[in-house]
Amino acid sequence: MSEEYGNDIVSVLDDEGNEHQFELLDAIETDEGRYVALLPIYSEAESAIEDDGELVILEVVNDQGDDLLVPIEDDEIFENIAEIFEERLAEYYEINEIEAPADGTLS
């Protein structure tokens, strides 16, 4: 993870059309697919303070030439990918024990 180029910012639209900003922390490719670990970015300081610091882990799928970020549906794959990100990011961030909630976030 090189910091000399600055942070990569990703915009994601949720199901209701709301835009959310994330910092791209890491990306990996496995036999199962491509995945990213994201950290929410808030425009208001109060929201950032209230944030619980959970990583958002999503799968990257290609749809007609466009990369889309979607939740990981398979719990076993999510746990495997979360473990990989935890190992890779532990050097840079304090990461607590992995839990696998259905919404694709990582504690």
C-alpha positions in Angstrom: 0.0 0.0 0.0 1.8 3.1 -1.2 0.8 6.4 0.3 2.9 8.6 -2.0 0.0 9.0 -4.4 -2.7 9.9 -1.8 -6.0 8.2 -0.9 -8.3 6.6 -3.5 -11.8 7.8 -3.0 -14.8 5.7 -4.2 -18.4 6.8 -4.6 -21.1 4.2 -4.1 -24.8 4.5 -4.7 -27.0 2.5 -2.4 -30.4 0.9 -3.3 -32.2 4.1 -2.6 -29.9 6.2 -4.9 -28.0 7.8 -2.0 -24.3 8.5 -2.7 -21.7 7.4 -0.1 -18.0 8.2 -0.1 -15.4 5.7 0.9 -11.6 5.5 1.1 -10.3 2.5 -0.8 -7.9 0.8 1.7 -7.1 -2.4 -0.2 -8.1 -4.6 -3.1 -7.5 -8.3 -3.7 -8.2 -10.8 -6.4 -8.7 -14.5 -5.5 -10.0 -17.6 -7.3 -13.5 -16.6 -6.2 -13.4 -13.0 -7.5 -12.2 -9.4 -6.9 -12.8 -7.7 -3.6 -12.2 -4.3 -1.9 -12.0 -3.1 1.6 -13.4 0.4 2.1 -13.6 2.9 5.0 -16.5 5.4 5.1 -15.7 9.1 4.6 -18.0 11.6 6.3 -18.5 15.3 5.3 -19.5 16.2 8.9 -17.1 15.8 11.8 -19.9 14.7 14.1 -20.7 11.7 11.8 -17.0 10.7 11.7 -16.9 10.7 15.5 -20.0 8.6 15.8 -18.7 6.0 13.3 -17.9 2.6 14.7 -14.8 2.2 12.4 -16.1 -0.8 10.5 -14.6 -1.7 7.2 -17.0 -2.3 4.3 -15.9 -5.3 2.2 -17.6 -5.6 -1.2 -17.1 -7.8 -4.3 -16.2 -6.1 -7.6 -18.3 -7.5 -10.5 -18.2 -6.4 -14.1 -21.6 -5.6 -15.7 -21.4 -4.7 -19.4 -17.9 -3.2 -19.0 -18.6 -1.3 -15.8 -17.2 -2.4 -12.4 -19.9 -2.5 -9.7 -19.5 -3.0 -6.0 -21.9 -5.5 -4.5 -22.3 -7.3 -1.1 -20.7 -10.7 -0.7 -23.6 -13.1 -0.5 -21.7 -16.3 0.6 -20.9 -16.2 4.3 -17.9 -18.6 3.9 -16.4 -16.5 1.1 -17.0 -13.3 3.2 -15.2 -14.8 6.2 -12.2 -15.9 4.0 -11.9 -12.5 2.3 -12.3 -10.6 5.6 -9.5 -12.7 7.1 -7.2 -11.9 4.2 -8.0 -8.2 4.5 -7.4 -8.4 8.3 -4.0 -9.9 7.8 -3.0 -7.4 5.1 -4.3 -4.3 7.0 -3.3 -5.2 10.5 0.1 -3.5 10.0 -1.6 -0.2 9.2 -4.8 -0.3 11.3 -6.0 -1.6 14.7 -8.5 -4.3 13.7 -10.7 -6.1 16.2 -12.0 -9.7 16.0 -13.8 -10.5 12.7 -17.5 -10.9 12.8 -19.5 -11.7 9.6 -22.7 -9.7 9.6 -25.1 -10.0 6.6 -24.5 -6.4 5.5 -20.9 -6.9 4.3 -19.2 -4.9 7.0 -16.3 -6.0 9.1 -15.7 -5.0 12.7 
